[in-house]
């Protein structure tokens, strides 16, 4: 049986994907720019931090349709902590171990972190909805 929460989640996943494409494009453009000034890991970190701030505002407005607050903004980096670790390790492995080049490395490395980032960002942006979903699961209403 479909709950009322199932429909928004499917829309949120789609919108999260679109925001992710925009965010990844922004990140990659910044990465390429900073790569002209910094070593690849420095370019990665700086581009990642800037695009993370943009991702917060896009996700607040379009994905979750919630008001961006200072609390959410300060918690939002938690959504990217796993993504950051996975992509940083991936960039390192692709460049240093596989010798595949620093330009395409972040694009390949970022794909594995997407599902985790969605789950954590939804918990931060919509904490009340997540509590309701957990309650439904526990009571068997889902």
ABEGO torsion letter per residue (X at the ends): XBBAAAAAAAAAAAAAAAAAAAAAAAAAAAAAAAAAABBAAAAAAAAAAAAAAAAAAAAAAAAAGBBBBAAAAAAAAAAAAAAAAAAAAAAAAAAAAAGAEAAAAAAAAAAAAAAAAAAAAAAAABAAAAAAAAAAAAAGAX
